[in-house]
Amino acid sequence: VQAHACNMKQHVQLYSCQGLRDDTDDLSLYVQLATMTAANAEATRPEDKDAILAKIPCIAEFDARLQAAIFGEHGLLKRRFV
């Protein structure tokens, strides 16, 4: 959240690309990534989630930047959607 607020350059990495193979018929991982929102984040304690989300001035803008980090021109999956 703080890096986002300070406009720091950020990178996204995947633990595994298993669900992102070009030959897969299962698009559920793509759907999950495309519909991901900070509002649906999980935390062990509800008050932790509330505290973190309270630091995000505009969740829609945060989500848009997250989508750009995943699918954008310089994003994690940039080569998958050429």
N, C-alpha and C positions, 0 to 999 in steps of 0.2 A: 504494500500500500504506500509506504513512504517513497520507494523508488518511483512509483507511478506519479505521486504528487510532485516529486522533484524532476520529473521528465528524464530520469536516468535511462540509459540504453539498457534493455533487458533481452535475455535470450530464453528460449523454451527448448527443453530437451525431453525426449521420450525414453522411457526405460526399454521399451521394445517396440519394434515396428511390425510385429506379427499381424495385428489387425488392420494394417495399412497397406498390405500387399496390393499391387496393381491387378492381380488376377482374382481378388476376393469378390464374392457375390454378397457378402454380409457387410452392409454399410452402416451398421449400428454404431461403430466407433466414430465414423465421420459425423453421424447425426449427433452423437453426444458432444463432440468437439464443436460442431456448428451451433449448438443450442446452449452451450455452457454459459452460465451467468454467475457472477459473484453472489447474487442473492440466494442461490441454492447451495452455497458452500456449507460444509459440515464442520463441526468442532465437537470436542468431547463435552464441553460445557456450553449451554446456550448463551451464557453471558459472555463467553469468549467470542462467539460468532457475532453477537451484538456489538461488542467493543471494536472488533475488526471492521465490520461493515460501517460503523459510525465514522470511521476514519476515511471512508471513500466519499468524497463530496457528491459525485454523480455516478451512480452504479451503471447507468446506460453508457456513459462515456468510458468508464473503466472496462466494461464488457466489449465495447467497440475496439479498444486498444488491444484487449486480449485476443479478439478475433483477428486483428491485423498481425499480431505476433504469431498466430497459428497459420492463417491462410493468406496473409498479405504478400506483397511483392518480395519482401525480405523475410517472410515468415517460415516457420517450421516446415510447412507442407508446400512451399512455393513450387517445387518441381512436380507435384502431383496434379496440378490444375493448369497445365500449359495448353 
